[in-house]
Amino acid sequence: MKISKLVKMFKKQKPLVGYTTGVFDLFHIGHLNILKNSKAMCDKLIVGVTTDELVSYKKKKAFIPHNERMEIIRNLGFVDSVIAQDNIDKFEAWKKLKYDILFVADCWYGAESWKEYERKLKEVGVKVVYFPYTKSTSSTEIRELIKKITDLEHGDS
């Protein structure tokens, strides 16, 4: 095959768009790993940063305000686009963004809600990739440690 034909074929291929989401509160190595690994598997990486309102539905509260968390993610050199995630539904996000690959931490693997996402996304040609959850560090553990320290400082035990 001629090089010119290969170049034309290559140019016709659309860039692979990847999408992942997270709260990204108390940014740590696990967040960095999932984002770097996601970018390594796509041409364009879109990251949805969960809004404070959406975080609160889980009866949680982010330490870092949403606009600051978005700014942190936006300034990572390998992230191409940052959006506010105000809806947990990944299929609804696909309808808007038309991504090709959804990247997720493997703590969701096998969950009923994710089986349904996988089914729907497969129908439109989207691949779901699960990355290993970083066991050595998590925002939940950091949050619990901060609470323990705060409680000790205030005499609550």
N, C-alpha and C positions, 0 to 999 in steps of 0.2 A: 504494500500500500504506500502511496506517495505521502511525503511529509505534509504537503498542502492539504491533502484529504484528511489526514489525522488532525491537523490544526483546526479545520472546519468542524470536524466531529467534536473536538474538545470544546470549541467555542459554543456549540449548540447545547452542551450540557449546562443545565442551570446549576448555580451554586447550591450546595447542601445547606439548608437552614436548620440549625439546632435551637432548641428551646428548653430552658430549665427555670425553675422557680425556687424561691426560698424566702424565709424571713431575713436571713443574713444578719441577725442580731448578734452582737458580740463576735464579730467576724474572726474566724480561726482557721487553722490549717485544713480542716475538713471541708470548709466552704471553698477555700482556695483549690483544693484537690479536685472537687467535683467540677468547678468552673474550668480549670485548666484541662482536665481530661475531656470535658465536653467540647471545648474549642478544638482539641486535637482531632475530633471526629467529624467536624463540620467546617464549612467555609465561613459561615456567618453565625455568630452566637447571640441569641436574644435571651436576656435574663429578666424574668418577672420578679420584682421585689414586692413581697406581700405588704399590703397597706396595714396601717395600725388598726383600722376597723376590721379587717379580715382576721388579723391576729387575735382580736378580742373575742371572736366567735368561739375560739378554743378555750375561752376563759383565761387567756394569757395576756401579758402586756410586754411589749418590746422595751428594752432599756434605751435603745438608740432610736430617735425619731425617724419616721419613714423617709423624709427628704434627705437626711444624712446617710441612711443606709443605701439609698439610691445613688448618692454621690460617691460613696465608697466603691460600689460595684461599677459605676460608670467610669471610674478612673483606673480600673484594671485594664492594662493594655490589650488583653486578649478578648475582652468583651466588646462586641460590636454595637449592641443596642440594649438599652435598659428601659423597661416599662413598669408601670405600677400594676401589680397583680391585685385586682379587687374582686376577683371571682375565682373560686377554687376549681371550677370545672375546666379541665384541660382540653376537652373537646370544643368547648366554646372558645377557648383561646386559639385553637387550631383554625376555627372558622374565620377568625380575624387575621391571624398571622401566617397561616398556610405553611407551617414549619414541616420539615421532613423527618426529624428525629426529636424525640422527647427524652431528656435525660433526667433520671430520678435516682434518689438514694435507695439502696436495696432493702432498707427497712420497710418499704412499701410493697415489696415483692410478695405476691400471693394474696394480698388484701382484696376483698370482694370488690371494693370500689375501683381498684386498679385493674382487676380482671376485666371489668366493664370498659374502662378507658382503653385498655389494650385491644379489646374486640372492636370498639368503634374506630379507633385510630388505624387499626390494620385495614379496615374497610376502605379508608382513604389513602392508604399507602404509607402511613407513618410508622416508623420503627420506634419501639420503646426500649431504651438502653438503661439498665440498672447498674449503678456504680456502688462498690462496697462503701458502707457507712463507716466513717472514721471512728473506730471504737475508743481510741485514746483521748479524744477531745469531743465535747459536744456542748452546745449552748445551754442545754438543760443542766448539765453538770456544773458548768461555770456559774449559771444562775443560782443553783443550790448552794454552791460554795460561797458566793457573795452573800446570800441570805444568812448562812451560818455565821459568817464573820460579822455581819451587821447585827445579828441577834446577840452574839457574844459582847460586842461593843456596847450594846444597850442593856445588857444584863438579862436578856430573855434567853432561856435555855429549854 
